[in-house]
Amino acid sequence: MKIALCPHLSLEHYRGGEKWTATLANRLAADGFDVAVRALPYTPQDERRVAVDDVLDDAVSYRECWHHDLSAFDSAYLFYHPFARSFFTGETRAIAGIHSWVYLTKQLYEPYYGIVPTAAKLLYHALGKHAFDRFDAVHTVTDSYTSPHPNTHHIPNFVDTSLFKPVEGEREGPFTVLVTAAQLPSKGWDRTQKVATTLADELQVVTTGDSDHPAIEGLGFLDEDELADAYASAHTVLHPTRIDVDSLVIKEALASGTPVVTTPLRTHPPEGDAVLHGSTVGDLVARLRTLRWEWTHDSGYERRCRRAREIGERSSIDTVYPQLKALLTTPERADG
């Protein structure tokens, strides 16, 4: 069986959706499927973080261009946007993947998105129930999305719990807060900077990528092994985002046994031992101070870490992958 996975960005951009694509492609190839990744050659801000050969197995074919004919494939998975079937043409069973917050929000304009996502959202709303007329099924990573397609499947994002896992022994000081989301207002970077400034004398804030903020240390680009180490050695992960669907940041942190301080979005896990919510900068600062106090005084912090791992294991790729494989390879499946 020939399967095409079709992200709307170059795989070399390598953020959440691209990581998802590469991991799924490699797993399908290992299971004996003929898998190809067909991507558009678009990279926001011309940012390419990896080389394709470093993240895709040799058995997976890769090509990026502005138009792909998918007629040779039995099944194709397209990251949905209203123009997707103009870039990816041909007669094949096609699945639309909903991975973007754009299609969850009811507001027609939000300043954090910018022009292109807002235009896509406007067209999506204009199309209404006809948005998926050229697709055989819809896949959404969150049950917060209401789909007009009768064959819709909710299958959450997965995490490699053999890679993202707790370290043995106690975490060393100083108390470290890790930030891994993109440095954008939509992902709460402005909030992160204010939190770091407020707590500069109390704890250490580090981020993937570079940082020009005096209270935030940049770790540079981290490959997957280095990222897993960063999650497992941090005392908490700060994720003050304004938009999210089914956050890989949160899933990878929890799988690593690391508590998360984040915003109370409807797509985020409920507040509990492993996940703490904060709507304002003041709230986020208070939650981080609570975690630091518990770690310093050996008062409940380890319980939070154990609970984080328990929740993270629910999203193990071994649990989620069979559902995705069935969706891609079993056309008659319609239990959405």
Steps between C-alpha positions, in 0.01 A plus 500: 500500500632846405440782749580869460532739793464860383599782736438857391851602608842366412593212728826685567310771690455226762256626755206306640324399179821415320626290792165318504531430127856368518430274797185357344668447162790313657268281706286413196811418297624273777166319479563427132288769332621691195508851650577836347501852638385763252542852640462857388830695483383763746691580819375787721776761531714275277584293805629147434613323816592155371602312189242251372757217496551548873134447595358264235596138456655404165187300416284817497492698176502879537418775255404864540350723232191714449296230326477127560300241306388236749336265247761229558413471869229290660455738792611858565501702821489876442550762768180690440470851368232624258740488202649157579339315209635762259858417599442126543296364209414160356246227566582332830339445836568828679492576872496858630703553816396775742811605691449876520332720757371710207210259447398483866451866577173678420656845469556601140803714580762469770805728501740220592443302179600737221358533150541155344349288781221752541420481127493120520269519799265741320479269199446196722207672672362610163509144366305371801383141463666480156853549638575129473304406187816370330609285796394148596568548870610757756749446780519739794756484779255658747142422593446874545458529124149461357521354151232525230629181335304180581818289502707681763749336734651644819846353551731705726863584442754243613830516683793258501500405867816294455685820404315753714527348844610598852862488606602290795586678823422851619513803272789730570469870583452776427126468449467515120202602289511376139318670211487315167218666304571741216600851606178658373228708669246230410709252700533738794862610453416845638360335813809282530724807494296675770504188717877465457557864593285467812671180618855579386638481855303188597547243223649435158302526175639329189361470149566301187650715227671832563403768749580870519320541834739545794297274730456215248784271390486371144594134455526515122341243271459162672466172316244251633740332744617835635143625524399192697791560739393864543143402585610237749754721678278809528293542815200629310395600149340839447255513208298825521354472151190675373428234235536122501335191360650188659830629631811292437682728746268389779504134396879482477539676835255270677655189346831624641347515847520880504209712632361765264384854567273609217187690406142376556410442135220255431746283305740474796487231770299595810684644797635246745821374656688486168351803322455843657305779330562873496300756303722801577868564549433531872327162503788337314755649739301372798481146358875492436571623851277223636693234310834643605394508865379138483826388337712690754306365799445145369128558530296340222722579203597136433133401513434749223783349292365146539154618402643679196654178373175308556309751287774514237491124451137524386624666180770241429557441130445129566144585608418763237680369190270198440204738474677713240610195305140374490377840381754510217468141389135401559269698271178352640580618855237763583452504875575869555 
